[in-house]
Amino acid sequence: MKKITLFAAFLVAFAFQGNAQTTMTLVSPTGDGGFETADTFEGNGWTLLNHTYGSRKWQIGTGQAGFSGIRGAFIGSSATTVGTTAGSRTVHIYRPVTIPAGATNVQVKFKYKQEVVVIDPATGPNDYVYLSLMTEAPTNGTAAVRFSDKFPSTAAAYPTYTQITAPVPESAIVAGTTQYLVVTFRSTNLNDPATIGWGAIDDIEMTYEAALGTEEFNTNKIAAYPNPVKDKLTITAAENIDSVSIFNLFGQKLLNQEINATEAAIDMSALATGTYIVNVQSDKNTKTIKIVK
């Protein structure tokens, strides 16, 4: 019985090491994706393509209540007002992203709010947002080639910010090439302020999974030493470290420490001799490191 248990443990450890994936972040919901870095789209790394008219444009500010942090992005007439103007619109915000070869499970998550939805029987919703991934920047006023659904896609509105996940199909990805993640708000001209929607988006996050040991994984500039470790494990990073977690080979979390610095000293003296998985979470990256004690 003891031999079977040890063999099972070996298989679990082997599978954990051989198939481990790390989640990489291209757009962070607590930074540029949440519009928290600056009070302009450009300051958050987004390019703005708005209509020539003075209203129903992408705005950044406080005009739609319920956003996370101190601001969000929305369709309106100013940074603080949605307004009442009707009219057709095709307006974009976009930013460059590079998805490396071998990336899997690429997806975009975001929160969306649109309190009014009118469905045309022939074309679907009159007001909606959608996502695109393009090798060339979009054109002002022109619809982009979308990879996601339309949100809302039915008569069910989003009266509050609602979490949405949009998987990115492999057909939309040109690996290793800079592409543009595009968020488009599109509206057909209903001309009636009572029946049109004003979209609002916040906490945009774009991630992918990469296998441990790939070249992309090793470029995170997150290091842990000494390895093997006796008591104290030092972790350094080029950017702020949010937290460090330590797991055993069965996936049980043994330690979690909030950091908020570019260097951390982790006390492992209380842990028994063995092999551990250290998960380092920063604002833009997650790295998983095997540590021997």
N, C-alpha and C positions, 0 to 999 in steps of 0.2 A: 504493500500500500504506500509506503514511504517513497519507493522508487517511482511509482506512478505519479505521485504528487510533485516530486522534483522534476520529472520529465515534463509534466504539464506546465510547471512554472517556467521551464526553459523555453517551451514553445511560445508561451505568452510573451516572454521577454524578447525572443527572436522576432516574433511578428510585430511587436511594438517598435523595435528598432528598424526593421526592414521596410515597414510600410508607413512610417511616421510622416505626417505632412505638417507643414507650418503655414499659417495664414498670413499672407502679405497684404498690406494696405496701400492702395494707390491714391485714394482720396479719403481723408479722415473726417468723420462726422463731427468731431469736436474741434476741428480747425477750419481749413478751407471749405470742406463740405458742409459745415454748419454756418459758414459765413461769419465766423468768429474772429478771424485774423485781422480784418480791417472793415471799415464801413463802406467800402466800394467793392464792386465785383472784381475789378482789376487787382485790388489789394489782396483778394482771396484767390488769385490765380485764374479767374474766369474772364473770358472775353464776352462782351455784351453786343448783341445784334438786335436792336429794337426797331419798332416801326417809326416812320418819320413823323407821325402825328404825336401830339403832346400827352396822350394818356393811353391807358391799357397797355402799358409797357412793363418789362421786368424791372422791379424796384428792389432795393435792399434796404431794410429798415424795420419799422414796427407797425406797419399798416395792417397786418393780419395778426390777431391775437392768438396765443397758444404756442408760439415757436419756442425752441430751446435756447438757452443762453440769452444774449442781448439783442439779437436781430435774426431775421429770416429773409428769404427771397419771395416775392409775390408779384402778381399782376396788379398794377394800380396806376395812380396818377402822380404820386410823389412818395418819398420815403416814409411818410406817415399816414397816407390816405389812399384807399382803394378807389374812391370816386364812383361816378354813376354813368360814365360814358360808354355807349354801346359801339359796335363796329367790329368788322373782321380783323383778325390779327394772326400773324405767324412770326413769332419772336423767339430768339434763341439766347441761351448762355452756353458756353462751351469751354473746355480746357484740354490741354494735351495729356495723354497717358501713354505708357509703354508697357505692354503685356509681354513678358518674356516667353520664349519657346518652352514648352513643357508645362506651362501653367494649366491648372485644371480648376473646375468649379468657379469660373469667373462670374461674379454677380454684382449688381448694384442694388443697394438698399437705400430707401429714402422715406421721408414722411411727407404726405401730401394732404392738402386741404382744399376743398372746393364745395361750397355749400349749395350751389344750384347746378342741376344737370337737366338738360332738355335733349331728348333723343329723337332724331329724325329717323323715320322708318326705313329710309333708303340708305342713309350714310352713317347712322349711329349718332354718338354724342356731338353736339354742336360746339362744346368747349371741353378741352382735355389737354393733358400733357403726355409726352412720350419721350423715349430715349433713343439715341442713335450713337453708333460708333463708326466714324468716318476717317478715311485716309486724307481727305482734304477738308478744310474748314467749311462750314455751311455758308450759304448765301443769304443775305438779308432779305426777309420776306418770302423766302422759298422753302417749301417743306423739305425736311431732311429724310433720308431713307432710314426708317425706324427698325430697331430690333425688338423693341418691347411692345406690350399691349398699349392701348390707349387707356389712360386713367383720368376719370372714371370711364368704364366701358359699358356700363348699364345705367339705368335711371337711379341707381343707388348713389347718393352723394356722399362726400366726405365732410361732414359738418365740423369735425375736429381733425387735427393732424393724425393721419392714419399710416401705420408702418406698411410699406410695400417692398417686396423683393422682386427684382427683375433679373433672371438669369441671362447671361450673355451667350448666345449660341456661338459655336466654334466657327461657323460660316462668317461671322462678323469680325473675327479677330485676325489681324495680320501680325503674327508674333514677331517680337523684336523691333517693330516699327512704331514710330510715334503716330498715334491716332488721336482723334478728337472725340471726347465724350460730350455729347450734345444733349441738352435738355430743351425741348421745344414746347412752347405753349401755342396752341392753335385754336382759333375760333372762327366759325362762319358767322356771317353778319345777320344777326337777328333783329338788330336795331331797337330792342326793347330792354332797357336796363333791368326790368323785373324778371327777365327770363334768361339772362346770360350769367356765366360763371366767372369768377375771378380766382384763378389758381394760386396756390402758395406752396412752396417747397422748402424743406429744411432737413438737416442731418443727412446729407448725401454721403454714402460710403461705397467705395468700390474696392473689392478684394479679390484675391485669387489664392489658390493653394499651390505650394511648391514642395517637392520631395526634399527631405533632408539630404544634405551633401551635394546639392546642385550648385553650379557656379553662382546663380542668382542669390541663393541662400547665403553664400559666404560673403557677399558684398554688403551685408547689413552693417558691418563695422561694429558689431557687438562681440565682445570678447569676455571669456571667463577663465580665471586662473587662480591658483595652480590647479592642475588636473593630472594626477590625483590630488585631492585636497585632504588636509588633516582636520583643521578646525574652521578656518575662515576662508570663504570663497569671495574673491573680488571680481566684480563685473563692471566693465566699462563700455561706454557707447558714445557715438558721435552726437547723439541727440538725447533728450531727456528720457530717462527710464521711468515708466509709470509704476510698474510692479514686477516682482519676481516671485514665482511659485515653484515649489519643488515637489515632484511626484516620485513614487516608487515605480517599479516596472509593471505593476498591476494597475497603474493609473490612479492610485489613491493619493490625494493631495496631503502632504505632510507639513507644508509650511507655505505661508503667503505673506509677503512683506511689501508695503507701499514705499516707494522710493522718492520720486520727484527730484532726481538729480542725474548727472551723467556718469556717476560712479557709485557703486553700492558695495558694502561689506556684509556678506550673508554668513551668519553663525550656523555652521553645520555640526558643531561639536556634539550635540545631543543625538545625532543620527548614528545609527549603527553602521558598521563597515559594509559596503556594498555599492551598487550602481544606482544612480538616480537620474531623473530627467528634470532639467532646470528650464523653466519657461520664462523668458524675458519679454515683457510687453512694453513697447514704447509707443509714442504717438503715431508713428507711421509703420512700424514693423513689429512682428512677433518672431522671436527666434527660440528654438528648442535645442538644448545642448545636453549631451550625455556626460555626466560627471561621475568619476569613481572616487570613493572614499575608503 
